[in-house]
């Protein structure tokens, strides 16, 4: 056995590969762990694993983690409504859907994530946020930070530096929040701005806010200082040793079944397919030769797939059979540029060998793909 007690580990220089019984059972009262991974899917999977497997009656947990660039949407949100998907693809920024509610957030290595695990009975997000504020004030007493009734943490009574979301299970619960330290605010504002028009949805919308990095207020701070201060305050309040155990979210010996949880969070069916039903009513202004063609598009999308599709083309602009095949192929397919590209490439073979028709067909297809 690698470890007899978690009391022996303080900012360990390597990942603990400890049997589950040792890591999760030897420390009573509370446990502070930090992920060595910056992968958003792996870290969200750790949240799921702890929620599903740990006995939180015996042991509360604080989970500390950071991600490489990623946009994370809430359980009941619409990615087309919440972010600029085209820009995410261009910048190779990951999109993830978490299992908690709340709004959309941007993560990068300048952002700290904190997850507080308790039983449902002991769940208290306000106390968790007050703990974070107390830790910040202990580190830098001059910081003007406070918790709002909306469970945000504001800097200088104006700038949001932390947002909150939670998952309440039957007996277990977790509350997670962000802490903006040195995030790329230009990328943040760019990717969290949807370019989509004509979308109607009952999905939970995000509430825009002014944001500021803590390091803008005090450049002498570091992420490590903040993590340590929060861990220390958590240890004091839970009367446990101030030790942070590093874990590898890919370690199946430590977290049996974690790989399956990680894979599920990456699937199209979870990230996009869990989107609440929405509709699209828009007009494509297609420039063709010396004129602008207005093409009205109406769609209903359910589970991320096109349920109803109507494209209002000017009469005689395309042969009725070709247009009908496009509508038929789109119906039931994923509302996804990659899948639509594959579909229209296949349909192109049905198009008569006519340069004019090919130009018109390609223009329509390019606009439909761009819509997604």
N, C-alpha and C positions, 0 to 999 in steps of 0.2 A: 504494500500500500504506500502510495507516494506521500500521503499526508495523514497525520494522526489528528490534527486539529487545525482549523482555519486560523487559529491564533498565531500560527507560525508564518503566515503569508502577508507581507506588507509590500505593496507595489512589486510583486514578483517579476523578475526579468524574463520569465518564460511562461508559456501556457501550461496550466495545470491539467494533466491528463489523469484525473482522479476518478475512481469508481463513484457512481452516483450516490451510493449509500454514505460515502465519506463526505463528498462535497456538499450534498444537500441536507445531510442529517446531523452532522456533528456540531454545527453552530446553532445554538438556541437563541431565540428572540429575534434575530435579524441577520441579514447577509447582504454584503455589498459586492456586486460583481461588475466587471467591465469587459466589454467585447474587444477582442484584438482585431476584429474584422471591420472593414469600412463598407461592406456590401449591405445595401438596404434590405434585400430579401432575406439574407441570413439573420440580420438583427431583428427584423419583424418576426421571423420564425422563432427566435429565442423567446420573445414575448409570448407567443402562442404556447410554446413548450412549457414555460414556467406556469402559465395560467392553467394549463391542462394537467400538469403532473405534480406540482409541488403541494405539500400540505401547508397551506398558509395559516392554518390555525396555530401551528408550532413555530413558524418562521416567516417573518415578513422579509421582503426583498427590495433592494434598490438596484436597478440595472442602469448602467451608464454606457452610452454608445454614441458613435459618430459615423456619418456616412459620407462617401464620395458623392458628387453631384447627383441629386435625385429629387423628383417631385413626388410627394406622398399625398394621396387623396383620402378622404374619409370613406368609411364603409358604404355610405348611401349617396355618394357624389357622382357627378357626370364629368368624366375627363375632358370631353369636347367642350364643355361649358366652363371648366375650371382653369384650363391651361392652354398654352400654344403648342399643340402636339407637333406641328411641323418644325418648330424651333427646337423642341426636345430631340426630335430625330436628327436634325442637322448638327446639334451639339453633342449628340450621343449621351444625353442625360436620361437616366432611368426613370420610369414611371411605375409607381407601386400603389396598391390599394391596401390600406391597413384594415384591421378588423374592428377598430373603434370608430365612433362617429366623429363629428367636428369637421373643421374646414381643411383646405389644402395648404400645405407648407412646402417650402423649398429647403432642402438639406444640402450642405456641403461640409467640408472639414472645418469650416468656421462656425459651425453650429453644433451645440451640445444637446444630446437627447437624454432625458431622465425618465425612467419608468418606476413607479411605486406600486408594488404588489402587496395586497392585503386580502383578508376575507371580505366578503361583501358587507358584513356588519361593521367592520372597522374602516371601511372606505371613507376618506375625507380629503377631498382635493384641496380645499382651502388651507388645511393644516400643512399639506405638502408644499404648497406655494409659499406659505409663510416661512417654512423651513428654508426654502431656496433664498428668499429675501434676507432672512437672518444670516445665512452663510455669506451672502454678498456684502452685507453691512459689516460683518465681522472682518472681512477681507479689506474692504474699502468703506469706512464709516461715512465718508462724504457723499457716497452714491445716493441719489434721490430715486429710490425704487420702492414701489408698493403694489399690492395685489388689488385688482378691481373686482366688482361684483360679477363680472363676466368671466372671472377666473383667468384673466390675463395679468402679466406683470408689465408695468409701465416704468419707463425711465423718464425722469424730469416731468412727470405728470402728463406726458404727451406721446412718447414713442413706445410702441409695443416691442418688447424684447423677448416675450414668451407667450405662447399659445398653448391651450390645453385640449386634450381629448381623453376619452375613457371607454373602457369596456366593462360592463357589469354582468358577470356570469351568475349562475344559480347560487353558488357559494363563494366563488372567488371574484376578485375585481382587480383591475389595474388602471392607474391614472398616469398618462405620460404627457410630458411638456417639453418644449424646446427652450433653448437659451441662445439668443443671437450674440455671438462673440465677435466674429470677424468674417461673416458671410459676404459673398459677392452680391451686393445689393443691386447692381445693374442687371446681372443675370436673374436674380430673384424677381425683380419687377417685370422683366421681359417675359419669362416663362410662365408667370402667374397671370397672364393677360390673354384671355381667349380671343382669337381672331374670328370666331364663328359667329355668323349672323343668321337670324331666323330660327333659332332653336328654342323650343318650349319644353320645359321639364319640371317635374315636381321634386327633383333631386335637391338635397340640401345645398344651398349656395354658401360660398365663403363670404365673410364680411371683410372688405378691404380695410387696411389700417396703415398709419404711418409707422415705419420701423426705423430702428437705429441699432448699430452694433455697440456692445459694451466697450470694445476696444477704442471706439471713436471718443468715448467719454474718458477713458483711462488707458492709454497705449502701453502702460507698464504691466497690464494684466496678461496672463496667458491662459490657454484652455486647461492646462495641467493644474494651474493654481485654482481655477474655478472648480474643477472636478474634485480636487482634494478638499477644498473648503466645504463643498456640499456633502461629500462623504463624511467629513469630520462632524458636521452638524447632525447628520443622520445618525451617526454612531452615538453621539451624546444623547440625543433624544430617545434612542432605543436602548441605551445603556449596553452597548456592545463595543468590542475593540474596533479601533479605527483601522481596519484592514480592507484593502480592495483586492479581490481575487480576479485575475485575468482568465477569461475563458475563450476557447475557440468554438464559434458557432457551427463549425463543420465537424466537430468531434462527436461521432456516434457513440463512443464509449461513455462519454459524459452525458450526452443528450440523445438517448436512443430514439430513433424515428425522426430526428431533426431534418435530415435530407429530404424526406417526403414533404415536410411542411414548407421547406424552402422552395422546392420545385413547384408546389401548388401556388404559392404566392407569385410566381413568375409567369403563370399560364395566361394566355389571352382570355380564357373563360373567366378567370378571377379578376384580372386587371380591368378588362373592358366588358366582359359578359355580365358582370354583376351590376352594371349601370341600370338604374331605374328606367322604365320605359320613357322615351321622349319622341318628339316629332320635329320635323324640319320643314320649314316653308320659306323658300328663298328664291331669288332670281339670279340666274347666271348671265352676266353681261358678256357675251362672247363676241370678240372682234373677229370678223370674217371678211377678208378683202377690204373693201372701203366702207363697210357698214358694221353696226353693232346689233347683234341679235340677242333679244331677251328670251331666255328659256326658263320657264318656271318649274321648280322642282319641289315636290311634296313627298315626304317619307314619314313612315312610322317605324321606329326602331325599338325592338324589345330584346332583352338579353344580349345587346350588342349586335343583333342581326336585323337586317331590313325586312320588316313584316309587310309593309305596303309601300309601293313605289309608283309614283306618277311623274312623268316628264312631259311637259307641255311644249312640244316643238311646233314651229310654223309648218303649215300644211305643205307637203311636197318637198320639205327640206331634206328628208331622208326617206328611203323606201319604207312603207309601213311594216314590212316583214322584219327588216333589220332593227327598227326601233322596238318592235314587240319582243324580239329576242333579247335585246338589252334589258328591258324591264323584267322579262321573265327570269333572266340569269341573275339579276341583282336581287330579286325577291327571294329571301331565305338565306342570302349570303351575308358574311360579316361586313359590318360598316367599317371597312378597313382598306386603305389605299393599296396594300400589297395584294390582297385577295381580289380587289376590283381590277387591278392591273393584269393579273393572270386571266381573269374572266374576259376582259376586252381583247386581250391578245388572241385568245381562242376564237372569239367572235369575229375578229378581223378576217379570218379565213372565209367567213360567210359573205363578206362584202364583195359585190361585183368588182371585177377588175376595171375600175374606172377611177382615174386620178382625182376627179372632182369629188366623188363620193368618199374616197379614202381620206381626203383632206377634211371634209365635213365630219366624218365619223371620228377621226383622230381628235379633232377639236372638241367635240362633245365629250369624248371619253377622258381627255386630259382635264377638262373642267369638272367632270364628275369625281375623278380621282383627287383633284385638288380640294374638292369640297370636304373630303374626309380627313 
